[in-house]
Amino acid sequence: MHILFDLDGTLTDSRLGIINCLQHTMAANHLPVPAAEDLLWCIGPPIQETLKKLVGPDSPHLYEPALFHYRERYSQSGLYENEVYPGVEEMLIETRRLGCTLHVATSKAEIYARRIISHFGLDPHFSSITGSELDGTRSDKAEIISHILKTNGIDQSQAIMIGDRKHDMIGAAKNGIPAIGALWGYGSGGELIESGAILCARVPHLIAELVDSMR
């Protein structure tokens, strides 16, 4: 069985870095700076999608400068303003003990995802790490999942997606694979179930048990 894990909100709590970088880029472009609690919806979707919404349809000329400022800060410090959720490494170990092969499937730029996974010493657990390109190519979660399945020769019946937002559930459904919702992240149970989660786990250590029950 192949298990695909989302990154932000599933493996690591990236709230601080993402919000700090978004507030930085809004200020740098002389746009209103939202409060941190008003930016929680930004954790999960592709950054291109998020920035277009924040900049707004009246200022399309600010999108590219906003993306530049965001990535400038994120690549230097924002990606390290992050922490692995308690119980995640144990979850990865327990899932591998079931004989599963693990993959990272994130809308984050792959270059940043690899640095984060390596920084926290999680790379030994994963067979592959797949994200988007910096130009926005393959930023949709369905495209990322499809790429992982094709690149690794994985049959749909042998894959499960685990994530905390609707994008993960919808992306899995579009590829014909089941998904488990991670309730410790940033999506609500309602969001996850409504968008296609087969099961939901309240804490990481329940994932191995749920995966085992689905094999």
C-alpha positions as CSV (number, residue, x, y, z in Angstrom):
1,M,0.0,0.0,0.0
2,H,1.2,3.5,-0.8
3,I,0.3,6.4,1.5
4,L,0.4,10.0,0.3
5,F,0.8,12.6,2.9
6,D,0.0,16.3,2.6
7,L,2.7,18.5,4.2
8,D,1.3,21.8,5.6
9,G,-1.3,21.1,8.3
10,T,-0.7,17.3,8.1
11,L,3.0,16.6,8.7
12,T,4.1,20.1,10.0
13,D,2.4,23.1,11.5
14,S,3.5,25.8,9.1
15,R,1.1,28.5,10.4
16,L,3.8,30.9,11.7
17,G,6.0,30.9,8.6
18,I,3.1,31.2,6.1
19,I,1.3,34.0,8.0
20,N,4.5,36.0,8.6
21,C,5.4,35.8,5.0
22,L,1.9,36.8,3.8
23,Q,1.8,39.8,6.2
24,H,5.3,40.7,5.0
25,T,4.3,40.7,1.4
26,M,1.1,42.6,1.9
27,A,3.1,45.3,3.8
28,A,5.8,45.4,1.2
29,N,3.2,46.0,-1.5
30,H,1.4,48.7,0.5
31,L,-1.7,46.6,0.8
32,P,-3.9,46.2,4.0
33,V,-2.3,43.6,6.3
34,P,-4.8,41.1,7.6
35,A,-4.6,39.8,11.2
36,A,-3.1,36.4,11.7
37,E,-6.4,34.8,12.5
38,D,-7.9,36.1,9.2
39,L,-5.2,34.3,7.2
40,L,-5.7,30.7,8.5
41,W,-7.6,29.9,5.3
42,C,-4.3,30.4,3.4
43,I,-2.7,27.3,4.9
44,G,-3.2,24.5,2.3
45,P,-4.1,26.0,-1.0
46,P,-1.4,26.8,-3.6
47,I,0.3,30.1,-2.9
48,Q,-0.5,31.4,-6.3
49,E,-4.2,31.0,-5.6
50,T,-3.9,32.5,-2.2
51,L,-2.0,35.6,-3.4
52,K,-4.5,36.3,-6.2
53,K,-7.3,36.4,-3.7
54,L,-5.4,38.6,-1.2
55,V,-4.2,41.1,-3.9
56,G,-7.7,41.2,-5.3
57,P,-9.1,41.7,-8.9
58,D,-8.6,45.4,-8.7
59,S,-4.8,45.1,-8.4
60,P,-3.6,42.4,-10.7
61,H,-0.4,44.3,-11.4
62,L,0.6,43.6,-7.7
63,Y,0.4,39.8,-8.1
64,E,4.0,39.2,-9.4
65,P,5.6,41.6,-6.8
66,A,3.6,39.9,-4.1
67,L,4.8,36.5,-5.1
68,F,8.4,37.7,-5.3
69,H,8.2,39.2,-1.7
70,Y,6.5,36.1,-0.3
71,R,9.1,33.7,-1.8
72,E,12.0,36.0,-0.9
73,R,11.1,35.8,2.8
74,Y,9.9,32.3,2.8
75,S,13.0,30.8,1.2
76,Q,15.2,32.6,3.8
77,S,13.4,32.1,7.0
78,G,9.6,31.4,6.6
79,L,10.0,27.7,5.8
80,Y,11.8,27.2,9.1
81,E,9.1,29.0,11.1
82,N,7.5,25.6,11.3
83,E,7.3,22.5,13.5
84,V,6.5,18.8,13.1
85,Y,3.2,18.0,14.8
86,P,3.5,15.8,18.0
87,G,3.1,12.2,17.1
88,V,3.8,12.6,13.4
89,E,7.1,10.8,13.3
90,E,5.7,7.9,15.3
91,M,2.8,7.8,12.8
92,L,5.2,7.5,9.9
93,I,7.1,4.7,11.7
94,E,3.9,2.8,12.5
95,T,2.6,3.2,9.0
96,R,5.9,1.9,7.5
97,R,5.7,-1.1,9.9
98,L,2.5,-2.1,8.2
99,G,4.6,-2.5,5.0
100,C,3.4,0.8,3.4
101,T,5.5,3.0,1.2
102,L,5.2,6.7,2.0
103,H,5.1,9.7,-0.2
104,V,4.8,13.5,0.3
105,A,2.1,15.1,-1.9
106,T,2.1,18.9,-1.4
107,S,1.0,22.0,-3.4
108,K,4.0,23.8,-1.9
109,A,6.9,24.3,-4.3
110,E,8.8,21.0,-4.4
111,I,12.2,22.8,-3.7
112,Y,10.8,24.1,-0.4
113,A,9.1,20.8,0.5
114,R,12.4,18.9,0.2
115,R,14.2,21.5,2.3
116,I,11.5,21.2,5.1
117,I,11.4,17.4,5.1
118,S,15.2,17.3,5.2
119,H,15.4,20.0,7.9
120,F,13.2,18.0,10.3
121,G,15.0,14.7,9.5
122,L,11.9,13.1,8.0
123,D,13.4,12.2,4.6
124,P,14.3,8.6,5.6
125,H,10.5,7.8,5.9
126,F,9.6,8.9,2.3
127,S,10.1,7.1,-1.0
128,S,9.3,10.3,-2.9
129,I,8.5,14.0,-2.3
130,T,6.4,15.7,-4.9
131,G,5.3,19.4,-5.0
132,S,4.6,22.1,-7.5
133,E,7.1,23.9,-9.8
134,L,8.0,27.5,-9.0
135,D,6.1,28.7,-12.1
136,G,2.9,27.2,-10.7
137,T,3.0,24.0,-12.9
138,R,1.5,21.0,-11.1
139,S,0.1,23.1,-8.2
140,D,-3.3,21.5,-8.2
141,K,-3.5,18.6,-5.7
142,A,-5.2,16.3,-8.2
143,E,-2.3,16.9,-10.6
144,I,0.3,16.2,-7.9
145,I,-1.4,12.9,-6.9
146,S,-1.7,11.9,-10.5
147,H,2.0,12.6,-11.0
148,I,3.0,10.5,-8.0
149,L,0.8,7.5,-9.2
150,K,2.2,7.6,-12.7
151,T,5.8,8.2,-11.8
152,N,5.9,5.4,-9.2
153,G,3.7,3.0,-11.2
154,I,1.1,2.9,-8.4
155,D,-2.3,1.3,-9.0
156,Q,-5.2,3.4,-7.7
157,S,-6.4,0.4,-5.5
158,Q,-3.1,0.5,-3.7
159,A,-3.0,4.2,-2.6
160,I,-4.5,6.3,0.1
161,M,-4.3,10.2,0.5
162,I,-4.0,11.8,4.0
163,G,-4.5,15.5,4.4
164,D,-6.2,18.3,6.4
165,R,-8.0,20.3,3.7
166,K,-10.6,19.9,1.1
167,H,-8.0,20.1,-1.7
168,D,-6.5,16.8,-0.5
169,M,-9.9,15.1,-0.5
170,I,-11.0,16.4,-3.8
171,G,-7.6,15.6,-5.4
172,A,-7.8,12.1,-4.2
173,A,-11.4,11.6,-5.5
174,K,-10.4,12.9,-8.9
175,N,-7.7,10.2,-9.0
176,G,-10.0,7.5,-7.8
177,I,-8.3,6.9,-4.4
178,P,-9.7,7.1,-0.9
179,A,-8.7,9.8,1.5
180,I,-8.4,10.1,5.3
181,G,-8.9,13.5,6.9
182,A,-6.3,14.8,9.4
183,L,-8.3,16.7,12.0
184,W,-5.3,18.0,13.8
185,G,-4.6,20.3,10.9
186,Y,-6.5,23.4,9.5
187,G,-9.7,21.8,8.0
188,S,-12.8,21.1,9.9
189,G,-14.5,17.7,10.0
190,G,-17.4,19.1,8.0
191,E,-15.0,20.4,5.3
192,L,-13.2,17.1,5.1
193,I,-16.3,14.8,5.0
194,E,-18.2,17.0,2.6
195,S,-15.2,17.0,0.2
196,G,-14.9,13.2,0.2
197,A,-13.0,11.9,3.3
198,I,-13.8,8.3,3.9
199,L,-12.5,8.5,7.5
200,C,-11.0,11.1,9.7
201,A,-8.4,10.9,12.4
202,R,-8.4,13.2,15.4
203,V,-4.7,12.6,16.2
204,P,-1.7,11.2,14.2
205,H,-1.3,8.0,16.1
206,L,-4.7,6.8,14.8
207,I,-3.6,6.9,11.1
208,A,-1.9,3.5,11.1
209,E,-5.0,1.8,12.6
210,L,-7.2,3.4,9.9
211,V,-4.9,2.5,7.1
212,D,-4.7,-1.0,8.3
213,S,-8.5,-1.3,8.4
214,M,-8.6,-0.1,4.7
215,R,-6.2,-2.6,3.3
